[in-house]
Amino acid sequence: MAKGSRRGGRVRDKWRDKQWIIVNAPPAFEQVPLNYIPISDMNNAKGRVIENTLYDVLKQDPTQHQTKIFVQIDKINSGIASTIFKGHEYAKEFLRSLVRRGSSMINYVDEYTTADGYVFRVSATAFSQRRINSSKQHEIRRIMDNVLKERIPQLSLNEFIKEVTMGNMGTSLMDISKNIAMIRHVGIRKTKLISSPVQKEGDLSIPPTEGIADDDGEFSATEGIADDDGEFSATEEVEEGIGETADTPATTNTTTTTNNKAKTENI
């Protein structure tokens, strides 16, 4: 029995207070309707991250269920929410199906900037037919870096989103990597939006992009960047604490010396 009914009061139905809004896809996917969700407050709904599959967006090929798309609510107007692309990743079931005994998995992670100033952390992965030595793995990672470093700065945000989610970027990596070893799959396993020109201009309406967890930073050239802010803030607190601790004994000694002089003059 509800607590309100025991007191004789009326139980408040919170669902009646909620508003339903339509969530559209980012402009790269022609802003097609994605979700119909309830919200309690318009201001709190801004910045909410919603997970979909690529099939939910395009509805073309059933194999698109293996790619997850993350969108973030940017603006809400007349019950319709516009979104920005937050990132994507392989579904866990699909990633498990690629792992086989007797083969090698090669990962590479780095940050790249699109032509219009969006910074993404890109995770590329490759699976070989059989195990390959470390020198070939290093060469494949070097090729991944060269291709991504050459292509991504030439793409706009919408072009970049289509390249990494539709598999075109993985096809380009596959064509070059198979010259080094027998490769059965190459793709962009995960992307994450790190910063955008809107955030750099000081627009606080878009919260920091820290909601999606990072995996496989082992081969990243930018490993540990996400933790820099926490380390510096902790250092500043320690330094401030040391300064306050050093000032306290100095004040105490000055007071003690003054009292001793006063006692001497009285004597």
PAZAPA-4460 file (N, C-alpha, C; in steps of 0.05 Angstrom, whole numbers, plus 32768, in hexadecimal, padded with zeros to 4 digits):
% residues 267
    n_x    n_y    n_z   ca_x   ca_y   ca_z    c_x    c_y    c_z   seq   type   mol
   8011   7FE8   8000   8000   8000   8000   8012   8019   8000     1      M     A
   800B   802D   7FF0   801B   8045   7FEF   8018   8055   8008     2      A     A
   802D   8065   800E   802E   8075   8026   8017   808A   8027     3      K     A
   8011   8095   8010   7FFC   80AA   800F   7FE1   809E   8015     4      G     A
   7FDC   8085   800C   7FC2   8079   8011   7FBE   8072   802E     5      S     A
   7FD3   806C   803D   7FD0   8066   8059   7FC8   807F   8068     6      R     A
   7FD1   8096   8060   7FCA   80AE   806D   7FB0   80BA   8064     7      R     A
   7FA5   80AE   8050   7F8C   80B8   8045   7F8F   80CC   8030     8      G     A
   7FA9   80D3   8029   7FAE   80E6   8014   7FAD   80DA   7FF8     9      G     A
   7FB0   80EB   7FE5   7FAF   80E2   7FC9   7FCB   80DD   7FBF    10      R     A
   7FD0   80C6   7FB2   7FEB   80C0   7FA7   7FEF   80CF   7F8D    11      V     A
   8005   80DD   7F8C   800B   80ED   7F74   8017   80DC   7F5E    12      R     A
   800B   80DE   7F47   8015   80CF   7F30   802A   80DF   7F22    13      D     A
   8044   80D8   7F25   805A   80E7   7F19   805A   80E6   7EFB    14      K     A
   804F   80D1   7EEF   804F   80CE   7ED2   803E   80E3   7EC5    15      W     A
   8029   80ED   7ED3   8018   8101   7EC8   8026   811C   7EC6    16      R     A
   803B   8120   7ED7   804A   8139   7ED6   805F   8139   7EC0    17      D     A
   8065   8122   7EB5   807A   8121   7EA1   8070   812A   7E85    18      K     A
   8083   8135   7E76   807D   813D   7E5A   808B   812A   7E47    19      Q     A
   807F   8125   7E31   808A   8113   7E1D   8095   8123   7E06    20      W     A
   80AE   811D   7DFE   80BA   812C   7DE8   80C5   8118   7DD3    21      I     A
   80C7   8122   7DBB   80D2   8113   7DA5   80F0   811A   7DA2    22      I     A
   8101   8106   7DA1   811D   8109   7D9E   8125   8103   7D82    23      V     A
   8131   8117   7D74   8139   8114   7D59   8157   810C   7D57    24      N     A
   815F   80FF   7D42   817B   80F8   7D3D   818B   8111   7D37    25      A     A
   81A6   810F   7D39   81B7   8126   7D31   81B4   812C   7D14    26      P     A
   81BD   8144   7D0B   81BB   814C   7CEF   81C8   8138   7CDC    27      P     A
   81DD   812A   7CE4   81EA   8117   7CD3   81D7   8101   7CCA    28      A     A
   81C3   80FB   7CDA   81AF   80E6   7CD3   8194   80F3   7CCC    29      F     A
   8195   810C   7CC2   817D   811A   7CB7   8168   811E   7CCC    30      E     A
   816F   811E   7CE5   815D   8125   7CFB   8143   8115   7CFB    31      Q     A
   8145   80FC   7CF5   812D   80EB   7CF6   8126   80E6   7D13    32      V     A
   810C   80E2   7D19   8103   80DC   7D35   810F   80C2   7D3F    33      P     A
   811A   80C3   7D57   8127   80AB   7D63   8117   80A0   7D7A    34      L     A
   8110   80B1   7D8D   8104   80A8   7DA6   80ED   80BA   7DAE    35      N     A
   80DC   80AF   7DBE   80C6   80BE   7DCB   80C8   80B9   7DE9    36      Y     A
   80D2   80CD   7DF7   80DA   80C8   7E13   80CB   80DC   7E26    37      I     A
   80C7   80D3   7E3F   80BB   80E5   7E53   80D1   80F5   7E62    38      P     A
   80CB   810E   7E69   80DE   811E   7E78   80CF   812C   7E8E    39      I     A
   80DC   8132   7EA4   80D0   8141   7EBA   80D5   815E   7EB8    40      S     A
   80EC   8166   7EAD   80F3   8182   7EAC   8102   8187   7E92    41      D     A
   80FC   819C   7E84   8109   81A2   7E6B   8127   81A8   7E6F    42      M     A
   812D   81B6   7E84   8149   81BD   7E89   815A   81A5   7E91    43      N     A
   814F   8193   7EA0   815E   817B   7EA8   8161   8167   7E91    44      N     A
   814F   8168   7E7E   8151   8156   7E67   8167   815E   7E54    45      A     A
   816F   8177   7E54   8184   8180   7E43   819F   8174   7E4B    46      K     A
   81AD   8167   7E39   81C6   815A   7E3F   81C2   813C   7E44    47      G     A
   81AA   8132   7E43   81A5   8115   7E47   81AF   8105   7E2F    48      R     A
   81BD   80EF   7E34   81C8   80DE   7E1F   81B6   80C6   7E1B    49      V     A
   81AF   80C1   7E02   819D   80AB   7DFB   81AB   8098   7DE9    50      I     A
   81A8   807E   7DEE   81B5   8069   7DDE   81A1   805D   7DCA    51      E     A
   81AA   805B   7DB2   819A   804D   7D9D   81AD   803C   7D8D    52      N     A
   81A2   802C   7D7B   81B2   801D   7D68   81B2   802B   7D4D    53      T     A
   81C5   8025   7D3C   81C5   8031   7D22   81AD   802A   7D12    54      L     A
   81A2   8012   7D17   8189   8009   7D09   8172   801B   7D11    55      Y     A
   8170   8024   7D2B   815B   8035   7D33   815B   804F   7D24    56      D     A
   8173   8058   7D1B   8176   8071   7D0D   8170   806E   7CEF    57      V     A
   817C   805A   7CE3   817B   8057   7CC6   8165   8043   7CBC    58      L     A
   8162   802D   7CCC   814E   8019   7CC6   8152   800E   7CA9    59      K     A
   816B   8006   7CA4   8172   7FFC   7C89   817A   7FDF   7C8A    60      Q     A
   818E   7FD9   7C9B   819A   7FBE   7C9B   8199   7FB3   7CB8    61      D     A
   818F   7F9A   7CBC   818F   7F8F   7CD8   81AA   7F8E   7CE5    62      P     A
   81C0   7F8C   7CD5   81DA   7F8B   7CE1   81E2   7FA5   7CEE    63      T     A
   81D2   7FBA   7CEA   81D8   7FD4   7CF7   81D1   7FD3   7D15    64      Q     A
   81C5   7FBD   7D1E   81C0   7FBA   7D3B   81DA   7FB7   7D4A    65      H     A
   81F0   7FB1   7D3C   8209   7FAC   7D4A   8218   7FC6   7D51    66      Q     A
   820D   7FDD   7D49   821A   7FF7   7D4F   8208   8008   7D60    67      T     A
   8212   8011   7D77   8203   8022   7D88   820A   803F   7D83    68      K     A
   81F5   8050   7D83   81F8   806D   7D7E   81EF   807C   7D98    69      I     A
   8200   808E   7DA1   81F9   809E   7DB8   81F4   80BB   7DB0    70      F     A
   81DD   80C6   7DB7   81D6   80E1   7DB0   81CF   80F0   7DCA    71      V     A
   81D4   810A   7DCA   81D0   811B   7DE2   81BC   8131   7DDB    72      Q     A
   81A8   8134   7DEC   8194   8149   7DE8   81A1   8165   7DEB    73      I     A
   819D   8175   7DD6   81AA   818F   7DD5   8195   81A5   7DDB    74      D     A
   817F   81A5   7DCC   816B   81BA   7DCF   814F   81AD   7DCE    75      K     A
   813C   81B9   7DDC   8120   81AF   7DDC   810E   81C6   7DD4    76      I     A
   80FF   81C3   7DBF   80ED   81D8   7DB5   80D3   81CC   7DAC    77      N     A
   80BD   81D4   7DBA   80A2   81CB   7DB3   809F   81AD   7DB3    78      S     A
   80AB   81A0   7DC8   80A9   8183   7DCB   80BA   8173   7DB9    79      G     A
   80CC   8180   7DAA   80DF   8172   7D99   80FB   8178   7DA1    80      I     A
   810C   8163   7DA6   8127   8167   7DB0   813B   8162   7D99    81      A     A
   814D   8174   7D95   8163   8170   7D82   817B   8165   7D91    82      S     A
   818B   8156   7D84   81A1   8147   7D91   81BC   814C   7D82    83      T     A
   81D1   8146   7D90   81EC   8146   7D84   81F7   812A   7D86    84      I     A
   820A   8124   7D74   8216   8109   7D74   822B   8108   7D8B    85      F     A
   8227   80F5   7D9D   8239   80F2   7DB4   824F   80DD   7DAF    86      K     A
   8249   80C9   7D9F   825C   80B4   7D9A   824E   809A   7D91    87      G     A
   825E   8086   7D8C   8253   806C   7D84   8266   8056   7D8E    88      H     A
   825D   803E   7D8E   826E   8027   7D95   8261   800D   7D8B    89      E     A
   8272   7FF9   7D88   8268   7FDE   7D81   8258   7FD3   7D98    90      Y     A
   8243   7FC5   7D92   8234   7FB6   7DA6   8246   7FA0   7DB2    91      A     A
   8242   7F9B   7DCC   8253   7F87   7DD9   8251   7F6B   7DCC    92      K     A
   8239   7F64   7DC4   8235   7F4A   7DB8   8244   7F48   7D9D    93      E     A
   8244   7F5D   7D8E   8252   7F5D   7D75   8270   7F5C   7D79    94      F     A
   827A   7F6B   7D8D   8297   7F6B   7D93   82A0   7F4F   7D9C    95      L     A
   8290   7F42   7DAC   8297   7F26   7DB5   8298   7F13   7D9D    96      R     A
   8286   7F17   7D8A   8286   7F05   7D73   829F   7F07   7D62    97      S     A
   82AC   7F1E   7D63   82C4   7F22   7D53   82DD   7F15   7D60    98      L     A
   82DC   7F11   7D7A   82F3   7F05   7D88   82F4   7EE7   7D83    99      V     A
   830B   7EDD   7D7A   830E   7EC1   7D75   8329   7EB7   7D80   100      R     A
   832A   7E9E   7D87   8343   7E93   7D91   8357   7E90   7D7A   101      R     A
   8370   7E96   7D80   8385   7E94   7D6C   8387   7EAC   7D59   102      G     A
   8379   7EC2   7D60   837C   7EDA   7D50   8384   7EF1   7D61   103      S     A
   838C   7F07   7D55   8395   7F1F   7D64   8381   7F36   7D61   104      S     A
   837E   7F45   7D76   836E   7F5D   7D76   8380   7F75   7D79   105      M     A
   8380   7F88   7D66   8391   7F9F   7D66   8380   7FB8   7D6B   106      I     A
   8385   7FC7   7D80   8376   7FDF   7D86   8388   7FF8   7D84   107      N     A
   837B   800E   7D7C   8389   8027   7D7B   8375   803D   7D83   108      Y     A
   837E   804F   7D95   836C   8065   7D9F   837C   807F   7D9D   109      V     A
   836F   8093   7D92   837B   80AE   7D92   8365   80C2   7D8D   110      D     A
   836C   80DC   7D90   8358   80F1   7D8D   835E   8100   7D73   111      E     A
   8348   8106   7D64   834A   8114   7D4B   8335   812A   7D49   112      Y     A
   833C   813E   7D39   832A   8156   7D37   831F   8157   7D1A   113      T     A
   8305   815B   7D18   82F8   815D   7CFE   82FE   8179   7CF2   114      T     A
   82F5   817D   7CD9   82FB   8196   7CCB   82ED   81AD   7CD9   115      A     A
   82D6   81A8   7CE6   82C7   81BE   7CF3   82CC   81C0   7D11   116      D     A
   82E1   81B3   7D1B   82EB   81B7   7D36   82E0   81A5   7D4B   117      G     A
   82D3   818F   7D44   82CA   817B   7D58   82E0   8167   7D5E   118      Y     A
   82E6   8163   7D77   82FB   8150   7D7F   82EE   8136   7D88   119      V     A
   82F6   8120   7D7C   82EC   8106   7D83   8303   80F3   7D8B   120      F     A
   82FD   80E2   7D9F   830F   80CD   7DA5   8306   80B4   7D95   121      R     A
   8317   80AB   7D84   8311   8096   7D71   8320   807C   7D79   122      V     A
   8311   8066   7D7B   831D   804C   7D81   8319   803A   7D69   123      S     A
   832F   8033   7D5D   832F   8020   7D46   8338   8005   7D4F   124      A     A
   832D   7FF0   7D43   8334   7FD5   7D4B   8336   7FC3   7D32   125      T     A
   8348   7FB0   7D33   834C   7F9D   7D1D   834E   7F81   7D28   126      A     A
   8344   7F6D   7D1A   8346   7F51   7D22   8353   7F41   7D0B   127      F     A
   8367   7F32   7D11   8376   7F23   7CFD   836B   7F07   7CFB   128      S     A
   8372   7EF9   7CE5   836A   7EDE   7CE1   8379   7ECB   7CF4   129      Q     A
   8392   7ED1   7CF9   83A3   7EC2   7D0B   83B5   7ED5   7D1A   130      R     A
   83C2   7ECB   7D2E   83D3   7EDC   7D3E   83EA   7EE8   7D2E   131      R     A
   83EF   7F02   7D34   8405   7F10   7D26   8418   7F1B   7D3B   132      I     A
   8431   7F1F   7D33   8445   7F29   7D46   8441   7F47   7D4C   133      N     A
   8450   7F50   7D60   844D   7F6C   7D6A   8455   7F80   7D55   134      S     A
   8469   7F7A   7D44   8472   7F8D   7D30   845C   7F92   7D1C   135      S     A
   844D   7F7E   7D13   8437   7F82   7D01   8420   7F91   7D0E   136      K     A
   841B   7F8B   7D27   8406   7F99   7D36   840D   7FB7   7D38   137      Q     A
   8427   7FBD   7D3D   8430   7FD9   7D3E   842C   7FE6   7D23   138      H     A
   8432   7FD8   7D0E   842F   7FE4   7CF3   8412   7FE9   7CEC   139      E     A
   8400   7FD7   7CF5   83E3   7FDC   7CF0   83DA   7FF4   7CFF   140      I     A
   83E3   7FF7   7D18   83DB   800F   7D27   83E6   8029   7D1A   141      R     A
   83FE   8027   7D10   8409   803F   7D02   83F9   8046   7CEA   142      R     A
   83F0   8032   7CDB   83DF   8037   7CC3   83C4   8043   7CCC   143      I     A
   83B8   8038   7CE1   839F   8043   7CEB   83A2   8061   7CF2   144      M     A
   83B8   8068   7D00   83BC   8084   7D07   83BF   8095   7CEE   145      D     A
   83CF   808C   7CDB   83D3   809C   7CC3   83B9   80A1   7CB3   146      N     A
   83A9   808C   7CB0   8390   808F   7CA1   837D   80A1   7CB0   147      V     A
   837A   809D   7CCA   8367   80AE   7CD9   8371   80CB   7CDA   148      L     A
   838B   80CF   7CDD   8396   80EA   7CDF   8393   80F8   7CC4   149      K     A
   8393   80EA   7CAF   8390   80F6   7C94   8373   80FC   7C8D   150      E     A
   8361   80EA   7C94   8345   80EC   7C8A   8333   80FD   7C9C   151      R     A
   8335   80F9   7CB7   8322   8107   7CC9   8324   8125   7CC7   152      I     A
   833C   8132   7CC7   833D   814F   7CC4   8330   815A   7CAB   153      P     A
   832B   8149   7C97   831F   8152   7C7E   8300   814F   7C7F   154      Q     A
   82F5   8143   7C94   82D9   813D   7C95   82CB   8151   7CA7   155      L     A
   82B2   8159   7CA0   82A1   8168   7CB2   8295   8155   7CC7   156      S     A
   8287   8160   7CDA   827B   814F   7CEF   8268   813B   7CE3   157      L     A
   8256   8143   7CD2   8242   8130   7CC7   8250   811B   7CB6   158      N     A
   8264   8123   7CA7   8272   8110   7C96   8282   80FC   7CA8   159      E     A
   828D   8106   7CBD   829C   80F4   7CD0   8289   80DF   7CDC   160      F     A
   8271   80E8   7CE5   825E   80D6   7CF1   8256   80BF   7CDE   161      I     A
   8251   80C6   7CC5   8249   80B2   7CB2   8260   809F   7CAC   162      K     A
   8279   80A9   7CAA   8290   8099   7CA4   8294   8083   7CB9   163      E     A
   8293   808B   7CD3   829A   8078   7CE8   8283   8066   7CEF   164      V     A
   826A   806E   7CEC   8253   805D   7CF3   824B   804B   7CDC   165      T     A
   824E   8053   7CC3   8246   8043   7CAC   825C   802F   7CA3   166      M     A
   8274   8031   7CAE   8289   801E   7CA8   829B   8026   7C92   167      G     A
   8298   803E   7C87   82AA   8046   7C71   82C6   804A   7C7A   168      N     A
   82CA   8055   7C92   82E5   8059   7C9D   82F2   803E   7CA2   169      M     A
   82E3   802A   7CAB   82EE   8010   7CB0   82F7   8002   7C96   170      G     A
   82E7   8007   7C81   82EF   7FFB   7C67   8309   8006   7C5D   171      T     A
   830E   8020   7C61   8327   802C   7C58   833E   8021   7C68   172      S     A
   833A   801D   7C82   834F   8011   7C93   8355   7FF4   7C8B   173      L     A
   833F   7FE6   7C83   8342   7FCA   7C7C   8352   7FC7   7C62   174      M     A
   834E   7FD8   7C4F   835C   7FD6   7C35   837B   7FD9   7C39   175      D     A
   8383   7FE9   7C4C   83A0   7FED   7C50   83AB   7FD8   7C63   176      I     A
   839C   7FD1   7C78   83A6   7FBF   7C8D   83AA   7FA2   7C82   177      S     A
   839A   7F9A   7C6E   839D   7F7F   7C64   83B6   7F7A   7C54   178      K     A
   83C4   7F90   7C4E   83DE   7F8D   7C40   83F5   7F85   7C54   179      N     A
   83EF   7F87   7C6E   8403   7F80   7C82   83FE   7F65   7C8E   180      I     A
   83E5   7F5E   7C93   83DE   7F44   7C9E   83C3   7F3C   7C95   181      A     A
   83BC   7F23   7C9A   83A1   7F19   7C93   838D   7F23   7CA8   182      M     A
   837D   7F37   7CA0   836A   7F44   7CB2   834E   7F3D   7CA9   183      I     A
   833D   7F36   7CBD   8322   7F2E   7CB7   830E   7F44   7CBE   184      R     A
   8316   7F57   7CCF   8303   7F6D   7CD6   8314   7F85   7CDF   185      H     A
   830D   7F9D   7CD5   8317   7FB6   7CDE   8300   7FCA   7CE0   186      V     A
   82FF   7FD9   7CF5   82E9   7FEC   7CF8   82EF   8001   7D0D   187      G     A
   82DE   8015   7D0E   82DF   8029   7D23   82CD   801F   7D39   188      I     A
   82D9   8014   7D4E   82C9   8007   7D63   82BA   801B   7D74   189      R     A
   82C6   8032   7D78   82B9   8045   7D8B   82C2   8061   7D85   190      K     A
   82B0   8074   7D88   82B7   8091   7D87   82AA   809F   7D9F   191      T     A
   82B6   80B5   7DA7   82AC   80C4   7DBD   82B2   80E2   7DB8   192      K     A
   829D   80F2   7DBB   82A1   810F   7DB8   82AF   811B   7DD0   193      L     A
   82C6   8127   7DCB   82D6   8133   7DE1   82D0   8150   7DE5   194      I     A
   82CF   815F   7DCF   82C9   817C   7DD0   82BE   8185   7DB6   195      S     A
   82B0   819C   7DB6   82A4   81A7   7D9E   82A9   81C5   7D9E   196      S     A
   82A7   81D2   7D86   82AA   81EF   7D85   8297   81FE   7D97   197      P     A
   827F   81F3   7D9B   826B   8201   7DAC   8276   8202   7DC9   198      V     A
   8281   81EC   7DD3   828C   81EB   7DEE   82A4   81FE   7DF1   199      Q     A
   82B5   81FF   7DDC   82CC   8210   7DDD   82C5   822E   7DDE   200      K     A
   82AE   8235   7DD3   82A5   8251   7DD4   8298   8258   7DEF   201      E     A
   8295   8244   7E01   828B   824A   7E1B   826E   8245   7E1F   202      G     A
   8261   8237   7E0D   8245   8230   7E10   8242   821A   7E24   203      D     A
   8237   8220   7E3B   8235   820C   7E51   821B   81FC   7E4F   204      L     A
   820C   81FF   7E39   81F3   81F0   7E36   81F9   81D3   7E31   205      S     A
   8210   81CD   7E25   8217   81B1   7E20   822A   81A8   7E35   206      I     A
   8223   8194   7E46   8234   818B   7E5C   824C   817D   7E51   207      P     A
   8261   8179   7E63   8279   816B   7E5A   8273   814F   7E51   208      P     A
   8282   8145   7E3E   827D   812A   7E33   828D   8116   7E42   209      T     A
   8282   810F   7E5A   8290   80FB   7E6B   827E   80E4   7E72   210      E     A
   8267   80E0   7E63   8255   80CB   7E6A   825B   80B0   7E60   211      G     A
   826A   80AE   7E4B   826F   8095   7E3F   828A   808B   7E48   212      I     A
   828C   8073   7E53   82A5   8068   7E5D   82B8   8061   7E47   213      A     A
   82D2   8064   7E4C   82E7   805E   7E39   82F3   8043   7E3E   214      D     A
   82F7   8034   7E2A   8306   801B   7E2B   831F   801C   7E1B   215      D     A
   8330   800A   7E1F   8347   8005   7E0D   8357   801F   7E08   216      D     A
   8361   802C   7E1D   8372   8042   7E19   838F   8039   7E18   217      G     A
   8394   801F   7E14   83AE   8014   7E16   83C1   801F   7E00   218      E     A
   83B6   8021   7DE8   83C7   802A   7DD2   83C2   8047   7DCA   219      F     A
   83B4   8056   7DDC   83AE   8071   7DD5   83C6   8084   7DD9   220      S     A
   83C9   8096   7DC6   83DE   80A9   7DC8   83D7   80BF   7DDC   221      A     A
   83BD   80C0   7DE4   83B3   80D5   7DF6   83AA   80C8   7E10   222      T     A
   83B7   80B3   7E19   83AE   80A5   7E30   83B0   80B6   7E49   223      E     A
   839B   80B7   7E59   839C   80C6   7E72   8393   80E3   7E70   224      G     A
   838C   80ED   7E58   8384   8109   7E55   836B   810F   7E65   225      I     A
   8358   80FB   7E65   833F   8100   7E72   8342   8105   7E90   226      A     A
   8358   80FC   7E9C   835B   80FE   7EB9   836B   8116   7EC2   227      D     A
   8374   8127   7EAE   8386   813D   7EB5   8378   8150   7EC8   228      D     A
   835F   8157   7EC3   8351   816B   7ED4   8350   8162   7EF1   229      D     A
   834A   8149   7EF5   8348   813F   7F10   8363   8140   7F1F   230      G     A
   8379   813A   7F10   8393   813A   7F1D   839B   8156   7F25   231      E     A
   8397   816A   7F13   839F   8185   7F19   838F   8191   7F30   232      F     A
   8375   818C   7F30   8365   8197   7F45   836D   818C   7F60   233      S     A
   8373   8171   7F61   837C   8165   7F7A   8397   8171   7F83   234      A     A
   83A9   8177   7F70   83C2   8183   7F77   83BF   819E   7F82   235      T     A
   83AD   81AE   7F77   83A8   81C9   7F81   839E   81C8   7F9D   236      E     A
   838C   81B5   7FA3   8381   81B3   7FBE   8397   81AD   7FD2   237      E     A
   83A9   819B   7FCA   83BF   8193   7FDC   83D1   81AB   7FE1   238      V     A
   83D7   81BA   7FCB   83E9   81D1   7FCE   83DC   81E7   7FE0   239      E     A
   83C2   81EB   7FDC   83B4   81FE   7FEE   83B5   81F5   800B   240      E     A
   83B1   81DB   800F   83B2   81D1   802A   83CE   81D4   8037   241      G     A
   83E3   81D0   8027   83FE   81D4   8031   8403   81F1   8038   242      I     A
   83F9   8203   8028   83FD   821F   802D   83EF   8228   8047   243      G     A
   83D7   821E   804C   83C9   8225   8064   83D6   8219   807C   244      E     A
   83E0   8201   807A   83EE   81F4   8090   8408   8202   8097   245      T     A
   8416   820C   8083   842F   821A   8088   842A   8235   8095   246      A     A
   8413   8242   808F   840E   825C   809A   8406   825A   80B7   247      D     A
   83F9   8245   80BF   83EF   8243   80DA   8404   8243   80F0   248      T     A
   841A   8233   80EE   842F   8234   8102   843D   824F   8102   249      P     A
   8440   825C   80EB   844E   8276   80EB   843F   828A   80FB   250      A     A
   8424   828B   80F9   8414   829D   8108   8416   8297   8126   251      T     A
   8416   827D   812D   8418   8275   8149   8432   827E   8155   252      T     A
   8448   827B   8146   8463   8283   8150   8464   82A0   8155   253      N     A
   8459   82B0   8143   8459   82CD   8146   844B   82D6   815F   254      T     A
   8433   82CA   8163   8423   82D0   817B   8433   82C9   8194   255      T     A
   8440   82B2   8194   844F   82A9   81AC   8466   82BC   81B2   256      T     A
   8474   82C5   819D   848B   82D8   81A0   8481   82F2   81AC   257      T     A
   846B   82FC   81A2   8460   8316   81AC   8459   8314   81C9   258      T     A
   844D   82FE   81D1   8445   82FA   81ED   845E   82F8   81FF   259      N     A
   8474   82EB   81F5   848C   82E9   8205   8499   8304   8209   260      N     A
   8499   8316   81F4   84A4   8331   81F7   8494   8341   820B   261      K     A
   8479   833E   820B   8469   834D   821D   846E   8345   823A   262      A     A
   8473   832B   823F   8479   8321   8259   8493   832C   8263   263      K     A
   84A8   832E   8251   84C3   8337   8258   84C1   8355   8260   264      T     A
   84B2   8365   8251   84B0   8382   8258   84A2   8386   8272   265      E     A
   848E   8376   8278   8480   8378   8292   8493   8371   82A9   266      N     A
   84A4   835D   82A5   84B7   8356   82BA   84CC   836D   82BE   267      I     A
***
